[in-house]
Amino acid sequence: MGEARVRLVDVFRELDRESKGHLNGKQLGRLLTRFVPDATAAHVRYFQLMLDTDGSSGT
């Protein structure tokens, strides 16, 4: 059985339904769990903080 390949950009576009060019926290969590199904809420939050270069995600 072959595995289906999923591209990050395709999942991003699927989650960015309003074509804003960025994901909110909930959407980012969905993206992360698509690629890392065992990710916990703490993993998602850590990932958000790593990517938030301007502090717009809040604390």
KAGI-V549001 format. One record per residue. RES is the residue in three letters. SS is DSSP state (h for helix, s for strand, l for the rest). NEAR is the number of other ideal C-beta (glycine too) atoms within 12 Angstrom. D_CENTER is the distance of its C-alpha to the mean C-alpha in whole Angstrom. Layout:
BEGIN
<<RES	SS	NEAR	D_CENTER> <RES	SS	NEAR	D_CENTER>>
END
This chain:
BEGIN
<<MET	l	3	27> <GLY	l	4	25> <GLU	l	5	21> <ALA	l	8	19> <ARG	l	9	17> <VAL	l	14	14> <ARG	l	13	13> <LEU	h	16	9> <VAL	h	12	11> <ASP	h	15	12> <VAL	h	20	9> <PHE	h	23	7> <ARG	h	18	11> <GLU	h	17	11> <LEU	h	27	8> <ASP	l	21	10> <ARG	l	13	13> <GLU	l	11	15> <SER	l	11	15> <LYS	l	12	14> <GLY	l	12	12> <HIS	l	20	10> <LEU	l	30	7> <ASN	l	20	8> <GLY	h	23	8> <LYS	h	18	8> <GLN	h	25	6> <LEU	h	29	3> <GLY	h	26	5> <ARG	h	23	5> <LEU	h	30	3> <LEU	h	30	4> <THR	h	20	7> <ARG	h	23	8> <PHE	h	22	9> <VAL	l	15	10> <PRO	l	10	12> <ASP	l	12	14> <ALA	l	20	11> <THR	l	14	13> <ALA	h	15	12> <ALA	h	13	13> <HIS	h	19	11> <VAL	h	27	8> <ARG	h	21	10> <TYR	h	18	12> <PHE	h	24	8> <GLN	h	28	8> <LEU	h	18	12> <MET	h	13	12> <LEU	h	20	10> <ASP	l	19	12> <THR	l	10	15> <ASP	l	8	17> <GLY	l	10	17> <SER	l	14	16> <SER	l	23	13> <GLY	l	11	16> <THR	l	9	17>>
END
